[in-house]
Amino acid sequence: MNKLTVEILFNLNKKDFTLSLLSAKKGLKKQITTPELSRPGLALAGYLDTFAHDRLQILGETEIKYLKTLSPSKRYDAIKKILSQFDITGFIVSKGMYPSKELIFLADEYNIPVLQSTLTTINLYHGLNIFLQDWFAPSKSIHATLVDVAGVGILITGKSGIGKSECALELISRGHRLIADDVVNIKKRINIIMGEANKKIGHFMEIRGIGLLDIEKMFGIRAIRMQKRIETQVELIPWRHNMDYERIGLKERFNRILDVGIPIIYLPVSPGKSIAVIIEVIAMNHILKAYGYNAAEVFNSKIQEELKRKESVRKYLETDKE
């Protein structure tokens, strides 16, 4: 994970958050070490026991109006008490408000950046939270192909040369969408994982015997998307006659990626088998399960009911003979 400084945050979000710098530039070198944000109202009032000083501090209308109620000397003391005791990451003032001159003066003295945004406090807080959570999210890159099949994010894995790209190409030709081929960048967001393409590769695809294909140019903008939640993994494996494959589907297997469990299906590959069609069925079956319908469980229930019925008939006949 790349280090994040206030300067990087400022440059990347200057337009979206309408940010401007109110303090000296030297404070921009401060490093942001956590995705959490803080409102320092209680700290400004003097209660510092639970002050989250290592976070970016959002100054909304409440904090600014409170500081204005203090006399210049008390305001100076209240701000200095915080800045002298804690290594503050930085302040961002919302609603286009201007903080007191005491805050700017002391922030420059302690090399703490002060930014201003015209966004409302809640919108600024929400926008910064999304940006920081995404920046600090656990991530990894894996050798795989990610496709959007009927709205379900399918991660296709398997050994090199087994046909992941060829399968994805057939799915694209059938109207589905490519997110990434060869290298999938994965990020964890709360309890889900999102996949996207490697920026250097983009939506290019390598097909052995042909070379590189530009999927966007060849199939149009509808054939790609930038990112997708990964909901199911399909592991392509070579067909073996002595292998015991899942036949009914009652036992669901899971694989953990970044500590998030997702269903995994081991799909044997053999000549003549249409893997793309099977993956379409996997996606539709996943949707049915999400809506509470499991074909394997329904089938198993019918078998159990039939066995119970036959057992009841057998007992009845035995009783009747007696």
Rosetta blueprint (number, residue, H / E / L):
1 M L
2 N L
3 K L
4 L E
5 T E
6 V H
7 E H
8 I H
9 L H
10 F H
11 N H
12 L H
13 N H
14 K L
15 K L
16 D L
17 F L
18 T L
19 L E
20 S E
21 L E
22 L L
23 S L
24 A L
25 K H
26 K H
27 G H
28 L H
29 K H
30 K L
31 Q E
32 I E
33 T L
34 T L
35 P L
36 E L
37 L E
38 S E
39 R L
40 P L
41 G H
42 L H
43 A H
44 L H
45 A L
46 G L
47 Y L
48 L L
49 D L
50 T L
51 F L
52 A L
53 H L
54 D L
55 R L
56 L E
57 Q E
58 I E
59 L E
60 G L
61 E H
62 T H
63 E H
64 I H
65 K H
66 Y H
67 L H
68 K H
69 T H
70 L L
71 S L
72 P H
73 S H
74 K H
75 R H
76 Y H
77 D H
78 A H
79 I H
80 K H
81 K H
82 I H
83 L H
84 S H
85 Q H
86 F L
87 D L
88 I L
89 T L
90 G L
91 F E
92 I E
93 V E
94 S L
95 K L
96 G L
97 M L
98 Y L
99 P L
100 S L
101 K H
102 E H
103 L H
104 I H
105 F H
106 L H
107 A H
108 D H
109 E H
110 Y L
111 N L
112 I L
113 P L
114 V E
115 L E
116 Q E
117 S E
118 T L
119 L L
120 T L
121 T H
122 I H
123 N H
124 L H
125 Y H
126 H H
127 G H
128 L H
129 N H
130 I H
131 F H
132 L H
133 Q H
134 D H
135 W H
136 F H
137 A L
138 P L
139 S E
140 K E
141 S E
142 I E
143 H E
144 A L
145 T E
146 L E
147 V E
148 D E
149 V E
150 A L
151 G L
152 V E
153 G E
154 I E
155 L E
156 I E
157 T E
158 G E
159 K L
160 S L
161 G L
162 I L
163 G L
164 K H
165 S H
166 E H
167 C H
168 A H
169 L H
170 E H
171 L H
172 I H
173 S H
174 R L
175 G L
176 H L
177 R E
178 L E
179 I E
180 A E
181 D L
182 D L
183 V E
184 V E
185 N E
186 I E
187 K E
188 K E
189 R E
190 I L
191 N L
192 I E
193 I E
194 M E
195 G E
196 E E
197 A E
198 N L
199 K L
200 K L
201 I L
202 G L
203 H L
204 F E
205 M E
206 E E
207 I E
208 R L
209 G L
210 I L
211 G E
212 L E
213 L E
214 D E
215 I H
216 E H
217 K H
218 M H
219 F H
220 G L
221 I H
222 R H
223 A H
224 I E
225 R L
226 M L
227 Q E
228 K E
229 R E
230 I L
231 E L
232 T E
233 Q E
234 V E
235 E E
236 L E
237 I E
238 P E
239 W L
240 R L
241 H L
242 N L
243 M L
244 D L
245 Y L
246 E L
247 R L
248 I L
249 G L
250 L L
251 K L
252 E L
253 R E
254 F E
255 N E
256 R E
257 I E
258 L L
259 D L
260 V E
261 G E
262 I E
263 P E
264 I E
265 I E
266 Y E
267 L E
268 P E
269 V E
270 S L
271 P L
272 G L
273 K L
274 S L
275 I H
276 A H
277 V H
278 I H
279 I H
280 E H
281 V H
282 I H
283 A H
284 M H
285 N H
286 H H
287 I H
288 L H
289 K H
290 A H
291 Y L
292 G L
293 Y L
294 N L
295 A H
296 A H
297 E H
298 V H
299 F H
300 N H
301 S H
302 K H
303 I H
304 Q H
305 E H
306 E H
307 L H
308 K H
309 R H
310 K H
311 E H
312 S H
313 V H
314 R H
315 K H
316 Y H
317 L H
318 E H
319 T H
320 D H
321 K H
322 E L
